[in-house]
Amino acid sequence: MSSNLSLYNTADRKISAFKPLVPGKVGIYLCGATVQAPPHIGHIRSGVNFDILRRWLSVSGFDVTFIRNVTDIDDKILHKAVHEEIPWWAVAMKYERAFSDAYAALNVLPPTYEPRATGHVTQMIQLMQILIENGAAYAPGNGDVYLEVRKLKSYLTLSNQKLDDLQSADDADLTHKRDPRDFALWKAAKAGDPSWPTPWGAGRPGWHLECSAMAQAYLGESFDIHGGGLDLIFPHHENEIAQSEAAGWGFANIWMHNAWVTTSGEKMSKSLGNSLQVQELLKRVRGIELRWYLGSAHYRSMLEFSFEALEESSINFRRIEAFLGRARSLLGFDIATSINPAFAKAMNDDLAVPQSLALISEWVKDGNNAITNKDLKTLSQAASDVRGALAVLGCDPEDLAFATSGGITSDVLDGLIGLALEQRTAARARKDFAASDAIRDQLAALGISIEDTADGPRWTVANETSK
C-alpha cells in the first residue's frame, strides 16, 4: 500500500512521509477521557481531529485499528465521588456515558477498541514486573512503585526539556523516592480508596502506567501513531515513552498532538466549562455544525472560541448544505461521493483542513453557477466532490449518524423550504400579498433569502453571494 500522506511528528518536529510499520495497516492509540466531568469542546476537539485522520487513512485504503482509552480511576474521580456522594465507579460510568453521547452527537466514529484502565490492571502489573526486574523501577516497600528517571537515556526528548530543570513530580509523597522527579507507576492503597493486590502491596495505578500497558496489549510493542492533546506532551506522554522504552518496547513511531481550544487567547479554563460543555452548545447548534466548527482549524493550530464565530461557521455550513439540497432536487438522484485530487493533495499535506474548506467553497460556487446555467454535468461533479470531502471531514448531511441524532438532512431542508415557497406562490397568485410578504419575512428571519426569477422563486442562505 503506497500513500502520499505526510504527517508532522512531535518527536522530531518535522513533516515527513508516512510509512506504516506493516504495509496497508495502521495502528493508532489516542489518549481518551479521564471521566470525572461532562465533556467540553476542548475535550472533544481531540476526538474530532483524530477522527478526521482515521477517516482519511481509511479512504486512502488503510486498514485502521483505532484505540481510545478511558481513564476510569484517578484522583479527580475519587474527589468527585466524595463531592457527589456516590461511588467512584458510578462517577466514572456517569461521565463515560456523557463522553460517549458527545462523540456520537458529533459523528466521531467509535474506536475499534475502547479499553478502561480498571480492566487492565493485570497488564500493568506485568509491565511493572518487567521494569523492576531490569532495574528501571523500584518498590521502596510502602506499596508504591516508581520509575527511576535518571537511568533513562532518552527521557524528555519529546518535550525537549532538561531533567534538572524539572520540579518534583507531585504524584506521591517524596519520602520514598530516590529522586524527586521519579514518577509513580503504582500508588499504595489509602483507607476508603479502591485498590488492587500486587506483589508490592495493594494500591491503584498511577496515571501514566495504563496507557503503556493498554497500547502494548492492543497494538503490540511498536505501533504507528500515538495521539493526544498538546497539554499531554509533558508529563503524560514523556512518561509513557519512559515506561515503554525502559521495558524494551519500540512504542509509538509518530507522535501527533492537537492544539487547544482557547478563549481570549488562553487555554479554555474550567470556569467557562459549563457554558462550553458539548451538551450546552448542542442547544445552540446542531451536532454537524459543532463538528464543522471544531474541525475547521488545522489540528496543530489553536482554535479561538467565540459564540459569534460558532454562529458564523454554522451559517457557512448551512450554505453548503443548502447547495447539496438544491443539487439533489435538480439532478433527481442521490449524489455520489468522489475524492477530488486537489482535496487529496491538501489532506495528504498533514491534514490541511483549512485548504480543504477553501476547495469546498469553490466547488459550491461552481455548483451554484451550474444551477443558474442548467449545466447538470458540472453540477453533478461539484456536488460529488463536496459530498466526498464532507464525508472525510465527518460532516456529510446525508450521513445517517446525523439523521438519527436529531440532525436534518439537506433534502429535508430543501423540501421544507420548498413547501413554504409553494405557499408563498399560491398567496401571490390570489393577490394575498400580505401573506406572501409574511412568508418571505419569516424565511428571512431564519436566514433564508428569496429571489423571484423567470423560472420561479429561488432561495439562498442570507448573505450568500449571488449565483
N, C-alpha and C positions, 0 to 999 in steps of 0.2 A: 504494500500500500504506500503510494507516494503522496506527499502533501506539500503544498506551498506555504503552509502555515508557519508564521514566525511569532514567537512569544517573548515577552520581557521576563527575565529571570532575576528575582530579587537577589539571589545569591551572588551573581557576577555582575549585576546591574547592566545587562546587555540584552538587546533583542536579537535572538538567534533562531535559526531554522529548527522547527520542532521535529524531533526524531524519537518516536516511541521505542521503549525498550523491547517490545515484542511487535513486529510488523502487523499493522491492522488492528491493534488493540491498544486501549488507553486506560490506565488506572488512575483515578483521581480521588484524593482524600480532602474533604472540606471540613474545617472546624465548624461545628454547628453550635447550637444554642446551649447556654447554661440556663436551665429552665427555672428561673426564680422570679419572673415578672412577665407581663404581657409584652409582645414584641413591638418595638417602634421601628420606624423606617430605616434607622441606622443599622439595625439588626438585619432587616430583610433585604437591604441593598446587596449584601453579600450573596444571599440566595439567588437574587435576580441575575447579578453579574456572572456567577459561575454556572447558572442555568443556561445563559446565552452561550458560554464556552462549550458546555456539554452539547447543546443543540447543534452548534456549528460543527463540532467534531463528528457528531452522528451524521449530519448532512454530507460531510466530507468523506464518509464511508468507513469511519472507525467504529469498532465495537467498544463501547464505553462502559466501564464499571465505575459507578459513582458512589462513594461512601460519604455520608454526612452523619457525624456522631451526635449524640445527645449527652450532655453532662448533667446527670440527674442526682449527683451527690457533690456537695460543695458547701463552703462556709456560708455563702449567701443564701443557699436553700435552707440550711439549718436555722439561720437567723430569721428568715421569712416564716418558717414553720412556727417559731415562738411568737412572732408578731401576729400571725393569722390564727394561732391556737388550733392548728391542725397538724397531723403527722407530716414529717418531712417528705415521705413518698407521695402524699396527697398533693403537696405543693408542686412537686416535680411533675406529676401526672397532669395536674390542672394547667400548668403553663406549657407543658409539651403539647397539649391539645390546642392551646391558643396559637402556638407557633405553626402547628400543622394546618390549622384553619387559615392562617395568614398566607402561608405558602400556597395553599390551594386557591385562595381568592385571587392571587396574583399569577396563577398558572405556572408556578415553579414545579417542575416535574418531581415526583417522588424519587428519592435516591434508590439505587439498586439495593443497597442495604443501609439500615439506619440503626447502628448499634448503640446501646446505652452503656454508660460506664459501669453501672452496678451489675450488668450481665457479663462482664469480662474481667472480674477480679482474679479468676484463675490465671488468665494470660498475663495479668500484671504481676502476680506472684512469681510466675515463671521468668519474666523479664528481670525482676529484682534478683532472683537467684543467680541468673547469668552475671549480672553486674557485680554482685557481691563476690562470686567465685573468681572473677577475673580482676578483682581489686579496684574496680571503678566506683563501687558504692560500699557503704559501711553501715552497720547496725550497732549503735552505741549501747544498746541494752535496755533502753527505756521504752521500746516499742516503735520508735521512729526508724526510718531508713533514709539515708541521704546519699546524693551523688557528689563525689569529691571533684569539684570543677577544676582544680589546679592540675589534675592529672590529664586533662583533656587538651590535646594539641590544637584542635580546630574550634574551640569554644568561642563564640561571639563573632564568627565570620559573617553571619547573616546580617547582623545589625552593625557590624564594623566598630565595635567598642573594645575597650581595654579592661581586663579583669580588675585591675587595681583601681580603676575609676568607678567601679560599681559600688552601690550601697549594699548593706546587708540584705539578704533575702528575708522578707518578713513573713514567711510562711510557717515558721515554727520558732520555738524558744532557741536562742543562740547557745544555751548552756552546753548542749551535747554536740555541737557542730565543730568539726576540725577547722573550718574556715567559715566566717560569717556569710560568705557568698554561696556556700553549698546549699542546694535546694532539696526540699523534702520529696522523696518518692512515695513515702508512706508516713502517715501520722498516727501516733499512738491513740488508743481509744480514750475518750473522755466520758465521764458519767453522763448518761442520758442521750449520748450521741450514738448513731448506728455504727456498727463495727463488724469486721470480718476477721476470722482467725488466719494467722500466718506463722511461719517458723520463728519470726522475730517478735511476735506479740500481736494481740488483736488491735485493729485500727481501721483506717479507711485511706483510700488513695489520695495522694497529692494531685493537684490539678493536671500536671503535665504528663504523668505516667500513662494515663488512659489512652491518649492519642497514639503514642508509640506502640502500645500493645495492640490496639484495635487496627491500626493501619497494617501492622505485620500480619495480623490474623486474617484480614480480608483481602489484602493486596500483595502480601509477601514482603520479604526483607528489602526489596527495592521496587519502586513504582514510579510512575511518570510525573505526576503533578500533585503538589500539596498547596491548598489554597486557604485563604482566610483574610480577615480584615487587617489593615495596616497596623492597628494597635496590638496585634498578636505577635509581631516580629520579635519583640522582647517583652517579657521573658519567655512566653509560651513556646514559640517556635524554636528559639535558640535552645531551650531545654529539651524539647522533643529531639532535636538533632543530637544533642549531647548524649541523651539516653540511648538512642538507637545506634549511633556510631560507636559508642562505648560497648555495645553488645555485639559489634561486628557486622551490623547491617548497613547496606548502602543507603537505605531510606529514600527520600524524595530526590528525583532528578532535577525537577524545576520547581521553584517556589514562586507563587503568584499571590499578590495582595491587592485587594480593592481599597480605594481611599474612602474617607469618611463622608457622611452627610453632615454638613456644617450649618450653623445658624449664626449670623453676624460674624462670620469668619472663624468661628471656634467650633471644635467638635461638639456635636449635639449633646447638650447636658441633660442629666437625669431630670432636672427641674422642668424641662419642657416635654418630658416623655409622655405625659398624659395626653396633651393635645396632638402629639405626633405619633401616637400609637396607631398601628395599622387599622385596628377596629374603628377608631375615631375618624381617620381620614377616609375610610370607605363610606362614611356617611356623607361626605362631600363629593367624592368622585367614584366612578366605577373601578373595579379591580384592574381592568385592562388599561384604564387611563393612569392609574397609580403606577402600574408596572412600566408603562411607556415613559413616564416621568423618571422613575428610578433608574431605568436602563439607558436614558438618553445621553448622559455624560460618559466619557471614556472611563473604564473601570479604575484606571490609575489616577483620575482627576477627582478633586473634591467636588461634591455636589452641594451648592449653596441653596438651602431650602428657604422658600417663602410660599405663602398661600397664593400670592399673585403669580409666581412662576408656575405653581402647580395648575392653576386655572388656565393660564395661557397655554401650557403644554397640553392640557385636556382639550381645549378648543382646537388646537392644531391637529390632534389625533382625530377628533370628530370630522374634520375636513377630509382626512384620508378615508375614514370610514364611510362618509357620505359619497365620496367618489366611487368606492367599490360597490356601494348600493346602486348607484345610477348605472354603473357599468354592467352589473349583473342584470338589471332590468332591460337594458338596451340589447345586450348580447343574447339574452334568452336562454342561457345555460350557465352551469356552475363554472366559475373561474378557476382555471388550473393554477398551480404554483410552479414558478420557474426561478432558477438562480441565475441572475444576470451576471456576466463575467466581471463587470465593474464592482458589483456588490461583493462578489467572492474575493476580488483583489483587496477591497477595503477590510473585510473580515479577516483575511489572512495576514494583514498587517497589524498584528497584536490586537485583534478585535476592535478595529477603528469604527465604533458605532456612530460617532458624530458624522463622519463622512458618509456612512451608510444612510443616515437620516436625510442628508442633503440629496442623495441619489433618489430616495423615495419621493421627496418633494418635487424633484424634476420629473419623475415618471407620472406623478399625479397631475402636474401641469400639462404634460404631453397628452395624457389621457383625457383631460377635460377639453383640451383643444380638439382632440379627435372626436369627442362627443359633439362639439359645435360643428365640425366639418363632416359628421356622419362617416368617419373613417373607422369602421369596425375592426379592421385588421390591426391598426395601430393601437386602438383602444384595448383589444384583447391582449396584446403583448405587454402594454403598460400595466394593465390590471394584474396580469400573471406575475410580472416582476415585482409589483408591490406586494402581492399576497405571499410570494416566495420569501421576500425579505422579512415581512411581518411574522411569518411562521418561525423563522430562525430567531427573531427577537422575542418570540413568545407572545405576540400581540395580534395574531390573526383573528379578526372579528368572527370568522366562521368556526373557530375552534370551539368544540363542544364544552371545553372546560369553562368558558365564559358563559355560554348559553345555559349551562346547568347551575351556575353560581350567581344567577341574577343579572348577567350581562344582557345586552340587547344586540343582536346581530345586525349587520348593515342592511340585509334585505327586509328585516322587520322595521328598522328605522325608515327605510325608503317607503315601505308600504304605509306606515302611519302618516308620514308627511304627505304622501300621495293622496290618502283619504281626505286629509284636511284641504288639499288643493282642489279636489273634486267638489267638496262642499263650497269652497270659495267660488269656483267656476259656476256652479249652479246658482249661487246667490247673485253673481254678476248677470247671469242670463235672465233672471227675473227682476233685474234692476234693484236688488236689495243691496245697495252699496254700503249701507251701514254694517250689515252682517259681513260683507266681503272685506271691508276695512278692518273689522274686528278680528277676523281670522288672520289677516296679514299681520296685524299688530301683535296678536298672541304668539304667532310663529317668530316674529322679530324678537319678542321677549325671551324666547328660547334659543336665540342665536341663529335663526334661520331667516335669510332674506329672500324675497320673491321678485322675480323679473318676468314681466309679461312679454312674450315674444310671438312671432308669427306662427310658431309651431306649438304655442300654448305656454302656460306658466312654467318657469324653470326656477328651481330652488338651489341656493348655495348657503354655506355657512357664512354668517355675517362676517364682514371684513375680509372675506376671501377675495383674492384678485380675480378680475373678470376673466371668464373663459372665452 
